[in-house]
């Protein structure tokens, strides 16, 4: 439940629809689902197994397996990513707080003037991050988890109600087609990168967080089915997110490629057209804010757990120091949605605006890098059988052969060959190497596959 609470958040309702709109609609959705199944889930299992095997936080886990090694960079990077993303994630969560009130009191406000107004942006942002810090400092995430169990189904139900309204708007079918009928010609390396990055963002994979949650799992629980359940719940909510947004986008004659503000511009209009819309709207944004809160507390938890475990800081001190630092670092993001001309228009790594640059750099590329390093570490640097054995605890079927392969054999192949190939090619093509992605992928795939089959990982007692 905690992992599902972390996974389901703004990534599903805010980030997934806007990336789908920017990357060609249904083609992106198609690639996204493949990424969740073939890359997201294997890497999630990998993180959970690493955590339960070592019983440590991301930095401690790497050291526990291989001693002091440069691979510790995996832990350090996840620490940095959680810290930096917490800043801009909270800015967007602050928007949801604002929207609870504008919906409830039927305040007509143009989105651009809302986000450009510092008198709203900063206090809402501060309020959200303050709530996050307060929950983490009290160590009451467990209590929140209980609420998650009640609130998430309500959010789910509201999403379905909003979908129905959206799909029944005039001209909504154009949006449904855009969302469901793929044009495969639109699939480019850029689209694949966005899809892989979104899979990691949304599943909370590649942040080291699942290592922490793995360390909390009992040996009776199954990493395999637990991971799949989280992925299914998360993907279902994301797909609903798209179903709420796209039919309405087309019904209102807007562009699907409207960028990060898409959800916030479209949904209030849908609520307006529903009976009792102001209550439904306020309730929806309240639940979305709470979903974001269960995500942001887990983001803050990663650096805080490190300082508490390894540096022996008190929980309260660590939460406030890290939280306030994250707040300060996030301020430029809060200013980059219209308040500051320069921060809103600055361009880098193909993105415009400071927040989008942060999102591309830390919310996408860094996650891909961390996931790649995790696959290489457990697949090639450690004895992968240790993790296979860990995953088989609580999941006896994992090693059983079905048809030709067992799930364990497939997972080893994915971890050692498929995931590293895809992730490396994506990173190379992004860092600016002028490569032919297909050719490089084929060469790398063959190379790793040969190594995998010719030098299979040996069990300790066979070595
Ligand atoms: N998965 C969350 C979302 O979709 C974001 C998140 C990532 C939260 C990592 C915590 C840790 O909104």
Boltz pocket constraint, residues with backbone or C-beta under 6 A from the ligand:
constraints:
  - pocket:
      binder: B
      contacts: [[A, 6], [A, 7], [A, 8], [A, 9], [A, 10], [A, 11], [A, 12], [A, 200], [A, 201], [A, 202], [A, 203], [A, 204], [A, 205], [A, 207], [A, 209], [A, 294], [A, 295], [A, 296], [A, 298], [A, 299]]
      max_distance: 6.0
